[in-house]
Amino acid sequence: MKIKMEIFWKSWWPVILWSGVIFTFSSIPYLKIPKIGLGYEDKIYHCIEFFIWGTIFIWRAGKVISAKTVLAPSINPLIEKAFSMLLFGIIFAFVDEFHQKWIPCRGFDRYDLFADIMGLAVSLVACVVLKK
């Protein structure tokens, strides 16, 4: 059991660390984000932070998910990594947005959630394109 936990932490610490960074910033009340002059800066930042999260997840999943897949032996490992990243990423994005309901001057914003999911999707496309 100890060895499995050690392998888990070695494999997933970058994802856990970045998740903590995201969660920490979304826990700051009255957070002022830098304006870059494009409008919708908060959505851009959401997309970027979840692009990074998705990329790290796929990179670490590549270390864990090998040719012998977890879901079914006939599933392509890339499809399994993509499905896992999107599933866990969307759940994490929802939880992150939901917890902001209890932060002063913050709240659940479905457009922020959409920007998070777009960041995950862009990271998936980038990883597939770079894989080829």
C-alpha positions as CSV (number, residue, x, y, z in Angstrom):
1,M,0.0,0.0,0.0
2,K,2.8,2.4,0.9
3,I,4.5,1.7,-2.5
4,K,1.3,2.4,-4.4
5,M,0.8,5.8,-2.6
6,E,4.4,6.7,-3.3
7,I,3.9,5.9,-7.0
8,F,0.7,7.9,-7.0
9,W,2.4,11.0,-5.5
10,K,5.4,10.7,-7.8
11,S,3.1,10.5,-10.8
12,W,0.5,13.1,-9.9
13,W,2.2,15.7,-7.8
14,P,2.4,18.3,-10.6
15,V,-1.4,18.0,-11.3
16,I,-2.1,18.3,-7.5
17,L,0.2,21.3,-7.1
18,W,-1.3,23.2,-10.1
19,S,-4.8,22.3,-8.8
20,G,-3.8,23.9,-5.5
21,V,-2.6,27.0,-7.2
22,I,-5.9,27.3,-9.1
23,F,-7.9,26.7,-5.9
24,T,-5.8,29.1,-3.9
25,F,-6.3,32.0,-6.4
26,S,-10.1,31.3,-6.6
27,S,-10.2,31.5,-2.8
28,I,-9.0,35.1,-2.7
29,P,-11.8,37.5,-2.1
30,Y,-11.8,40.8,-4.1
31,L,-9.1,39.5,-6.4
32,K,-8.1,42.1,-9.0
33,I,-6.7,40.6,-12.2
34,P,-4.3,42.5,-14.4
35,K,-6.0,44.0,-17.5
36,I,-4.3,43.3,-20.8
37,G,-6.6,45.4,-22.9
38,L,-8.5,42.6,-24.7
39,G,-11.6,42.5,-22.6
40,Y,-12.9,39.4,-20.9
41,E,-9.5,39.0,-19.2
42,D,-10.9,36.8,-16.5
43,K,-12.1,34.3,-19.2
44,I,-8.7,34.4,-20.9
45,Y,-7.0,33.6,-17.5
46,H,-9.5,30.8,-16.8
47,C,-8.7,29.3,-20.2
48,I,-5.0,29.6,-19.7
49,E,-4.9,28.1,-16.2
50,F,-7.0,25.1,-17.3
51,F,-4.9,24.7,-20.5
52,I,-1.9,24.3,-18.2
53,W,-3.9,21.9,-15.9
54,G,-5.0,19.7,-18.9
55,T,-1.5,19.7,-20.4
56,I,0.1,18.6,-17.1
57,F,-2.6,16.0,-16.6
58,I,-2.0,14.4,-20.0
59,W,1.8,14.6,-19.5
60,R,1.5,12.8,-16.2
61,A,-1.2,10.4,-17.4
62,G,1.3,9.4,-20.1
63,K,3.6,8.2,-17.3
64,V,0.8,6.2,-15.7
65,I,-1.4,4.9,-18.6
66,S,0.7,2.7,-20.8
67,A,-0.3,0.4,-23.7
68,K,-2.1,-1.7,-21.2
69,T,-5.1,0.6,-20.5
70,V,-7.1,0.8,-17.3
71,L,-10.6,1.1,-18.8
72,A,-10.3,-1.7,-21.4
73,P,-7.4,-3.3,-23.3
74,S,-8.9,-2.4,-26.7
75,I,-9.0,1.4,-26.0
76,N,-6.3,3.5,-27.4
77,P,-4.1,4.9,-24.6
78,L,-4.4,8.4,-26.0
79,I,-8.2,8.2,-26.0
80,E,-8.1,7.0,-22.4
81,K,-5.8,9.9,-21.4
82,A,-8.1,12.4,-23.2
83,F,-11.2,11.0,-21.6
84,S,-9.6,10.9,-18.1
85,M,-8.3,14.5,-18.5
86,L,-11.7,15.8,-19.6
87,L,-13.6,13.9,-16.9
88,F,-11.4,15.0,-14.0
89,G,-10.8,18.4,-15.5
90,I,-14.5,19.2,-15.8
91,I,-15.2,17.9,-12.3
92,F,-12.4,20.0,-10.9
93,A,-13.5,23.1,-12.8
94,F,-17.1,22.7,-11.5
95,V,-15.9,22.2,-7.9
96,D,-13.6,25.2,-8.2
97,E,-16.4,27.4,-9.5
98,F,-18.9,26.0,-7.0
99,H,-16.7,26.7,-4.0
100,Q,-16.5,30.3,-5.0
101,K,-20.1,30.7,-3.9
102,W,-18.8,31.0,-0.3
103,I,-16.0,33.5,-1.1
104,P,-16.8,37.2,-0.6
105,C,-17.2,39.0,-3.9
106,R,-16.9,35.8,-5.8
107,G,-19.5,33.4,-7.1
108,F,-20.3,30.5,-9.5
109,D,-20.1,31.8,-13.1
110,R,-21.1,29.4,-15.8
111,Y,-19.1,31.4,-18.3
112,D,-16.0,30.9,-16.2
113,L,-16.8,27.2,-16.2
114,F,-17.1,27.3,-20.0
115,A,-13.7,29.1,-20.2
116,D,-12.2,26.4,-18.0
117,I,-13.6,23.6,-20.3
118,M,-12.3,25.5,-23.4
119,G,-8.8,25.5,-21.8
120,L,-9.1,21.8,-21.3
121,A,-10.2,21.3,-24.9
122,V,-7.4,23.4,-26.3
123,S,-4.8,21.5,-24.2
124,L,-6.2,18.2,-25.6
125,V,-6.0,19.4,-29.2
126,A,-2.5,20.8,-28.6
127,C,-1.3,17.5,-27.1
128,V,-2.8,15.4,-29.9
129,V,-1.3,17.7,-32.6
130,L,2.1,17.7,-30.9
131,K,1.9,13.9,-30.5
132,K,1.8,13.5,-34.3
